[in-house]
Amino acid sequence: MALRSGWLQPTGQTRVATRLTAHGATTPVNPLASRSGILPGSNDGKYRVGGLSLSGSGPMSATVYAGRAVVQGTNAQGAYPVTLDADTVLTFGDGDPLNPRVDLVVLRVYDDESDNSTRSEPALEIVKGAPKAQPSAPDAPALSLPLFSVRVEKSASAGTGGIAWAGGAVTDLRTTLVGVGGILPVYQNAGVPGSYPGQYQDNDNAHYLQRWDGNGWVAYPKEIGGIAPGGTISTGGYTGQFRENNGVLQRWNGNSWANYQPPVEVETTSSGVTPLANWTVVSFSARRSRGLATVLVTVTRNGAQVNAESAGNIADEPLCTLPAGWRPAFDYEASACDGFGSGGAYISAGGQINLRTWSSNGALVAGRNIRISATYVL
């Protein structure tokens, strides 16, 4: 195994080690620190993360494959670029005779200047867990990047069949990072907050590009930023990579380039309507998408009866006020009905709904539900 570092060790840092660890990949978490994580990409472009993967290679052994990573220390320590340039076999201890345990595979950095370990090097290690009836993975050591957890059943050994490599014993804990400004391919870190408004990630689980707006990840359909220019690549480097192709945004799905279809965002609500005098809000439901909203409000009369003239005229009757964000862009005429009569309602740009007409010689009777429905531009 040649596990190389790039942080100017006291001795032994060669030009080859410096070149192999010139990652240029630091996704910030604050002005002085980066995420820890694995650089994305695979040999065939079909997988988000191929580096530092693990597979069973014997009853009690596994191979960790070559790859590159960054391990972040404290703000004062900085980020440590690390490269494993050859596949490496790890051997796990036999299982406890009474209980199972969960071991942790980590990429660990020793830095004598900070930890007084008398070592200044990276290491690929197994942190052995405690045997328990319901075992859990041990805590990762300081200055380390968890890669996988491995469940070792009780009495597991080479003679008893070893670890269930194909039976769910391994849990992938790797996460990704990219250089500042690059689109992060999400890999088990979809919920990690962004570092700055305008940062992007490709959420493969939700199948869309997202932008950090300072408070959360928002689906972002616009065709800008972090995208390979037209004619520069013919095969994607990893699932979730984007390119421009003759004016069309395309996403690499692991096998081919597919034209990118942005998601249609739909929002719904059922609260926020304010009743006005002599009326009670019974229910409210609304749906909006791409600037168009449909609302249905049900109110009931709790005041004196209002009678309509033979022509259907009534004095404007204020019913309720819609919540902010769900009001029409300009004044709008809507329909109303209670099952006995019907009429016209007026929705102002300020969100107030007034009933303006009713059925000839009809009445607004206490206890009857009136439903107002409308579809309009926000």
N, C-alpha and C positions, 0 to 999 in steps of 0.2 A: 504493500500500500504506500502510495506517495500522497499524503495528505498535506497540502501546501497552504501557507498563510501569506498574507501580503501586508504585514504591518511592521516591517523593519525589525526583525528579531535581532537579539544581540549578536548571533552568529548564524551563518548558514543560509541567509536569504540570497538566492541566486537570481540572475537575470531571467531564467526560465520561470521561477516561482513568481517573480514580479509580473511577468507577462500573463501567466495563467490566472492570476488573481486580480487583474485590472478589470473589475466587473463594471464599474460605473453604474451600479444599481443601488440606489438608496431612496426608498419611499419614505419621506419624512413623517415623523409623529410630532416633532416640535422643531424649533430652529436648530437644535444641536444633535438630535437623535433621529435614527431611522428605525423602520420596522426590522425585525429579524425575519428571514424567510429564504425561500429557494428561488433561484432564477428560473423562469418558465421555459418551456420548449422541449421537444422530443426529436429523435432522429428522423421520424417520418412525418412530423407535423400533426399527428392524430391525437396527441394528448397534451393537456395543459402543462403538466409537470412530469418530466421524465427523469430529471436528476435526483440523485439520492433516494431512489426507489428501493424497495426491499422485496425479496422473494425467498421462500424456503429453498435451501440447497442441500439439506440433509435432515435427519430426524430432529436434531437439536441445533442446527446451524442455519444461517440465512446469509444471503449475499446482499450487500448494499452497493448499488451501482453508482458509477461516477456522476458527479454533478457539482454545481457551484451554489454557494450560499453566502449570506451575510448574517453575522451574529452581532447584535447590538449590545454593548455594555452600558454603563451609566453615561450620563451626558459628558462627564469628564473623561471617560475612557474612549468613547467614540465607537465606530462600527468596525468590525473585523471581517474582511473578505476571506473566504475559505474555499478551496477547491479540492475535491477528491478526484484524482485523475486516473484512478484504476479501481475496478470492482474489488470489493473487500468482503471477506467472509468473517462473520461474527458467530461465536459459539455460546449458547445459552446453558446455564447450569441445570442439572436435573431437577425435576419437580419435587416439592415437599411431600413426604409420605402421607400427610393428613389433609392438607388443604391446597387449593390452587393459589397462584399468585399472578400478578401482572407486572412484567418488566417494561422498562422504558428505554428505547434506543434514542440517544441524543448525539448531536454534534456539539462538542464542548471546546471552549477556548481556555487555555491556561496562560496567564500573563503575570509573571513573577513581580513585575513592577507594581501591579495592582492587588494581587492576591497572596503574595509571599509563598507561592507554591513551589518555588525553585524550578519551575518549568515555564517555558515561553513557546507554546506550540498548540496546535489544534489536536483534538482526539475524537475518535468515533468510539462511543462507550455504551455499555449496557448498564443501566441503573436497576439493580435487582429490587423487586417489590417484596412486601411482607406477605407471607402466606396467611390467608384468611378464608372463612367460609364464603364471604362476599368480598373478594379482593378488589382493590382499586390501584391505579398506577401511582407510583411514588412521585413526589415533587421533583421537578427538574432542578439540577444543580444551578447555581448562579453562573451567568455567562454561558448559557447553553441554549441550543435550539432543539426542542423535541421533534423527532422524526416519526416514530411509530411506538405504539404500545403493543406488547405481545403477551397473550395469556398462556401461562404454562400450567397445565392441569396437574393435579396431584399424581405423584409417582411417574410423571412423564420422564422418559429416558430413551436412548437409542434402542434399548431392548424391548420397550413397550410401544413402539410406534412413534414416539417423540411428540413434537408440537403439531397441532392440527393446522398446518399452513394453508390448506385448501378449505378448512372448515370454519373460518371466521375468527381465527385466533389473533389476526393482525388488524389493528386499527390505524389508519393513515392520519397522522397529525400534522403533516407538512402544510405550510402556508406559502404564499407567493409574495414577491416584491419586484418592482421594476424601477427604472430610473425616473427622476422627477420629470413630469410631463407625459410619460408614457401611459397607455391604457393598461390598467392592472387586470390580468385574467384571474377572476375570482376562483379560489381553490380552498374551500373550508374557511374562508374569511369574509363572507358576504356581509356580515354584520359589523365588521370592524369600522369604526368611524373614519371619515376622510380626514386629510391633513389640512386642506385649504379649499375654499370655494373655487370650483373650476376643475377639480381633480376628477378623473374618469375611471370607471371600472367596467369590465364586461362581465355581467352576471350570467353565467352559463345556465344556472338553475332556472332563472326567470327568463332567459333568452332575450335579454336586451342590454343596451348600453345605458349606463347610469352616470349621473353627474352629482357630485357632492355640492349641496347648496349652502353649507354652513351649519345645517341642522340634521340633514338626512340625505340618503341616496335617492335621487329622483330620476325616473326614466327620461332619457334624453334622446329624442329622435333626430336631431339636426346632424347634418353630414359635415362635421368639422372636427379637427383636432386629433393628433396622434394616429393618423391614418397613412398607410403607405401610398405614395403618389402613383398615378397610373403608369404602367409599364415597368415598374421597378422589381416586382416579384411575380412569379408564376405559380409558386406553391407556398402555402402558408407555413409558418414556423410553428404554430400551435393553435389549437382550437380557440376561437374567439378573436383571432387577429382580423383587422379590417384593412381594406384597400379601396382605392378609387379606381373605377374601370369605366372609362368613357362617360363620365358624368353619373355613374351609378355606384352607390356604396355597396360593397360586398363584404361578407363575413366568411372566414374559413371555418367549415364545420368538421374538420378532421379528414375529409376526403376530397372536398371540392369547394369552390367559391360559390356561395349562394347570395343572391340579391337580398340585401337587408331590408326587412319589413319592420318599421318601428311599431311599438305597441300602441294600441288605442287605450288611453287612460280613461277610466270611468270612475266617477265619484258618486256616492249616494249619501243621503242624510235623512234622518227622521226626527230631528229636534231643532229648536231654535226659533219657532214661530211664537210671536207674542200676541195674545188675545187682546182685543179692545173692549170698551165698555159694553155690557149686555150680551157678550158672547164668550163661549168657552171653546178652546181648541180640543177637538176629540182625537185627531190624528194628523200626521203630516208625513209625506214621503216625497223625495225628490231625487232625480238622477241627472247628471250633466256629463257631457263629453264633447270635446272640441268646440267649446263655446256655446253649446246648445243645451238648454235645461228643460226638463219636464217636471212639473210639480202637481201634486194633488193634496189639497187642504180640506179637512172636514171640520166644521164648526157647528155648535148648537146654540140656539137662542136661550138665554137665561133672564131676559128682561121682558118688558111688556110686548104684546103682539103688535106687529106692524102690518097695516092693511094696504093693499095696492089698489089704485083706481082702476076703472074699466079699461083705461089705455095702458095700464101696467106701470104707471109712474109711481115712484116712491122717493122720498128724500134720501139722498146718498147715505147709506148705512155702513159705517166703518166696521169691518169684521176683525182684521188681524194685520200683523206686519211680518213679512218674510225676513229670515235672517240675512245678514250681510253676506255677499258672495253668491246669493241665490235670487237676486232681484234682476228684473229685465233692464236692458241697456236704455230703453226709452219706454214711455207709457204704453200699456198693453191692455187690450180688451179680452176678457176671458169669459167662460161659461160657468153657470152655477145651476144646481138642481137639488131638490130635497125629496123627490119621488111624488110630490103633490103638485109642484109647480117648478118653474125654471125662470132664469133671468140672466142678465148681463152683469159681469163684475169688471171693475176697473183696477188694474194693478199699476201703481205709479213706479217711477224709477227709484223712489225711496223705499219701495217694498210694501207700501200700505195697500191692502185690498179693500175696496168699497163696493158694496152691492148697489147697483144703480137702477135696475128695472126688475119687475117680477111679473108673473102671469096675471092676466086680466082678472081683477077682483079676487086675486089670491091673497095669501097672508103669510107672514113670517111668524110661525107659531112656536112658542116656547117648547123646548124638548125635541124639536125636529132637527135632524142632521142635514146641513147643507154642504154639498161637495163642490169645490171650485177647482177646475182643472185648466191647465195652460201649458203650452210649449212655446218657448221664445228664446231669442238670442240674449246672452248675458252681457 
